[in-house]
Amino acid sequence: MQSRKLAVEGAFEFRPRTFTDDRGIFVSPFQEAAAREALGHPLFPVAQTNHSRSRRGVVRGAHFTRTPPGIAKYVYCARGKALDIVIDIRAGSPTFGRCDAVVLDQVDFAAVYFPVGVAHAFVALEDDTVMSYMLSGEYVKENELALSVFDPALGVPVPDGIEPIMSERDSAAPGLDKVEADGTLPEYAECLELERALFTPRA
């Protein structure tokens, strides 16, 4: 499995080898040894897995978790094709305000690691796009916040030719300035501490 750093500090793309024959395909989108080598620590203990199916044009996000508690994610596309987007909204981060995007599909089975505190969005590029997530924490509605993926200040690369299909919540999500004014931006230093705590053995 190959890995590379993304433009957002602490975020990584992983690309596994795929094995094909006349029966079909076999692939391991997550491999602990590769994650440990790239991240410098094991992947978080998985508290929840999520699965979504979307038609072409669906935009989900950008979403982030109130910090604390914060949540880290590992995401791949099990079927179809999506543009997966990471946005650094951690106040004090060396890459604050930057975003990066990776095409995830059922051909290469690339995956993205999202550190604690960043925002996540994706755009479904094909019908029946299935996204699979591993999460370090359980979903708690009150902790889940949204950010406008169309905020010009972020420069999120939504592809041309996409007619966005969004939830009411995501369509009405505030821009980065409003989120910052509300005091809900995660703090970079705190995010690092929370992430370290995920893989630090408890006494």
TIDRENFI-746374 format. One record per residue (C-alpha): x, y, z; residue in three letters; residue number from 0. Coordinates in steps of 0.2 Angstrom, whole numbers, plus 5000, padded with zeros to 4 digits. Layout:
<<X,Y,Z>,"ALA",NUM> ...
//
This chain:
<<5000,5000,5000>,"MET",0> <<5006,5017,4995>,"GLN",1> <<5003,5033,5005>,"SER",2> <<5006,5052,5003>,"ARG",3> <<5003,5067,5013>,"LYS",4> <<4989,5079,5008>,"LEU",5> <<4990,5098,5008>,"ALA",6> <<4981,5098,5025>,"VAL",7> <<4992,5094,5039>,"GLU",8> <<4990,5076,5046>,"GLY",9> <<4979,5070,5032>,"ALA",10> <<4984,5056,5021>,"PHE",11> <<4979,5047,5005>,"GLU",12> <<4982,5028,5005>,"PHE",13> <<4982,5017,4989>,"ARG",14> <<4982,4998,4991>,"PRO",15> <<4986,4985,4978>,"ARG",16> <<4972,4977,4969>,"THR",17> <<4971,4959,4963>,"PHE",18> <<4960,4954,4949>,"THR",19> <<4956,4938,4940>,"ASP",20> <<4942,4930,4930>,"ASP",21> <<4932,4930,4947>,"ARG",22> <<4933,4948,4950>,"GLY",23> <<4944,4959,4962>,"ILE",24> <<4951,4958,4979>,"PHE",25> <<4958,4973,4989>,"VAL",26> <<4962,4978,5006>,"SER",27> <<4957,4997,5008>,"PRO",28> <<4964,4998,5026>,"PHE",29> <<4980,4990,5032>,"GLN",30> <<4986,4993,5049>,"GLU",31> <<5005,4992,5045>,"ALA",32> <<5004,5005,5031>,"ALA",33> <<4993,5017,5042>,"ALA",34> <<5006,5015,5057>,"ARG",35> <<5021,5019,5045>,"GLU",36> <<5013,5034,5037>,"ALA",37> <<5004,5042,5053>,"LEU",38> <<5018,5037,5065>,"GLY",39> <<5005,5028,5076>,"HIS",40> <<4992,5015,5074>,"PRO",41> <<4975,5019,5068>,"LEU",42> <<4962,5024,5081>,"PHE",43> <<4951,5011,5089>,"PRO",44> <<4936,5010,5078>,"VAL",45> <<4920,5016,5088>,"ALA",46> <<4908,5016,5073>,"GLN",47> <<4907,5012,5055>,"THR",48> <<4896,5022,5043>,"ASN",49> <<4889,5018,5025>,"HIS",50> <<4881,5030,5013>,"SER",51> <<4874,5028,4996>,"ARG",52> <<4872,5043,4984>,"SER",53> <<4867,5047,4967>,"ARG",54> <<4877,5058,4955>,"ARG",55> <<4878,5076,4961>,"GLY",56> <<4875,5073,4979>,"VAL",57> <<4886,5084,4990>,"VAL",58> <<4888,5079,5008>,"ARG",59> <<4896,5091,5020>,"GLY",60> <<4906,5099,5024>,"ALA",61> <<4904,5092,5042>,"HIS",62> <<4915,5092,5057>,"PHE",63> <<4914,5087,5075>,"THR",64> <<4914,5099,5090>,"ARG",65> <<4931,5097,5099>,"THR",66> <<4931,5090,5111>,"PRO",67> <<4927,5076,5109>,"PRO",68> <<4933,5077,5091>,"GLY",69> <<4933,5062,5079>,"ILE",70> <<4946,5055,5066>,"ALA",71> <<4940,5046,5051>,"LYS",72> <<4946,5034,5038>,"TYR",73> <<4936,5034,5022>,"VAL",74> <<4935,5025,5006>,"TYR",75> <<4923,5022,4991>,"CYS",76> <<4916,5004,4990>,"ALA",77> <<4906,5008,4974>,"ARG",78> <<4905,5021,4961>,"GLY",79> <<4916,5037,4961>,"LYS",80> <<4917,5052,4973>,"ALA",81> <<4928,5068,4975>,"LEU",82> <<4933,5067,4994>,"ASP",83> <<4937,5083,5002>,"ILE",84> <<4947,5088,5018>,"VAL",85> <<4947,5106,5024>,"ILE",86> <<4958,5112,5038>,"ASP",87> <<4947,5122,5050>,"ILE",88> <<4959,5120,5065>,"ARG",89> <<4963,5137,5073>,"ALA",90> <<4982,5138,5074>,"GLY",91> <<4985,5124,5062>,"SER",92> <<5000,5127,5050>,"PRO",93> <<4988,5123,5035>,"THR",94> <<4973,5132,5042>,"PHE",95> <<4960,5137,5028>,"GLY",96> <<4968,5125,5015>,"ARG",97> <<4958,5110,5007>,"CYS",98> <<4963,5095,4997>,"ASP",99> <<4953,5083,4987>,"ALA",100> <<4956,5065,4981>,"VAL",101> <<4946,5055,4969>,"VAL",102> <<4940,5039,4977>,"LEU",103> <<4932,5025,4966>,"ASP",104> <<4930,5006,4964>,"GLN",105> <<4945,5004,4953>,"VAL",106> <<4959,5010,4964>,"ASP",107> <<4950,5009,4981>,"PHE",108> <<4961,5024,4988>,"ALA",109> <<4956,5030,5005>,"ALA",110> <<4959,5046,5015>,"VAL",111> <<4963,5048,5033>,"TYR",112> <<4955,5063,5042>,"PHE",113> <<4964,5069,5058>,"PRO",114> <<4954,5075,5073>,"VAL",115> <<4946,5093,5070>,"GLY",116> <<4946,5094,5051>,"VAL",117> <<4930,5096,5040>,"ALA",118> <<4925,5082,5028>,"HIS",119> <<4914,5083,5012>,"ALA",120> <<4912,5073,4996>,"PHE",121> <<4904,5075,4979>,"VAL",122> <<4896,5059,4971>,"ALA",123> <<4902,5058,4953>,"LEU",124> <<4892,5043,4949>,"GLU",125> <<4875,5036,4953>,"ASP",126> <<4875,5023,4967>,"ASP",127> <<4891,5029,4975>,"THR",128> <<4894,5020,4991>,"VAL",129> <<4906,5028,5004>,"MET",130> <<4912,5018,5019>,"SER",131> <<4919,5026,5035>,"TYR",132> <<4928,5021,5050>,"MET",133> <<4926,5033,5065>,"LEU",134> <<4936,5035,5081>,"SER",135> <<4920,5041,5090>,"GLY",136> <<4901,5038,5090>,"GLU",137> <<4889,5050,5082>,"TYR",138> <<4881,5062,5094>,"VAL",139> <<4869,5074,5085>,"LYS",140> <<4873,5089,5096>,"GLU",141> <<4892,5088,5092>,"ASN",142> <<4890,5087,5073>,"GLU",143> <<4892,5104,5065>,"LEU",144> <<4892,5110,5046>,"ALA",145> <<4902,5122,5036>,"LEU",146> <<4897,5128,5018>,"SER",147> <<4907,5119,5005>,"VAL",148> <<4903,5133,4993>,"PHE",149> <<4912,5147,5004>,"ASP",150> <<4923,5156,4992>,"PRO",151> <<4936,5158,5005>,"ALA",152> <<4939,5140,5006>,"LEU",153> <<4941,5137,4987>,"GLY",154> <<4934,5119,4988>,"VAL",155> <<4936,5111,4971>,"PRO",156> <<4918,5106,4967>,"VAL",157> <<4918,5099,4949>,"PRO",158> <<4911,5108,4934>,"ASP",159> <<4895,5101,4927>,"GLY",160> <<4888,5095,4944>,"ILE",161> <<4871,5101,4949>,"GLU",162> <<4872,5100,4968>,"PRO",163> <<4860,5089,4978>,"ILE",164> <<4861,5094,4996>,"MET",165> <<4852,5092,5013>,"SER",166> <<4843,5107,5019>,"GLU",167> <<4856,5108,5033>,"ARG",168> <<4871,5108,5022>,"ASP",169> <<4863,5121,5010>,"SER",170> <<4861,5133,5024>,"ALA",171> <<4878,5130,5032>,"ALA",172> <<4888,5145,5037>,"PRO",173> <<4904,5150,5030>,"GLY",174> <<4921,5149,5038>,"LEU",175> <<4920,5167,5045>,"ASP",176> <<4903,5164,5054>,"LYS",177> <<4909,5147,5061>,"VAL",178> <<4925,5156,5068>,"GLU",179> <<4914,5171,5075>,"ALA",180> <<4903,5158,5084>,"ASP",181> <<4918,5151,5092>,"GLY",182> <<4916,5133,5086>,"THR",183> <<4932,5131,5077>,"LEU",184> <<4943,5117,5084>,"PRO",185> <<4959,5122,5091>,"GLU",186> <<4974,5114,5083>,"TYR",187> <<4984,5110,5099>,"ALA",188> <<4969,5102,5107>,"GLU",189> <<4965,5092,5091>,"CYS",190> <<4983,5085,5092>,"LEU",191> <<4981,5080,5110>,"GLU",192> <<4964,5072,5107>,"LEU",193> <<4972,5062,5093>,"GLU",194> <<4987,5056,5103>,"ARG",195> <<4975,5050,5116>,"ALA",196> <<4966,5039,5104>,"LEU",197> <<4981,5028,5102>,"PHE",198> <<4989,5030,5119>,"THR",199> <<4987,5015,5130>,"PRO",200> <<4977,5018,5145>,"ARG",201> <<4985,5014,5162>,"ALA",202> 
//
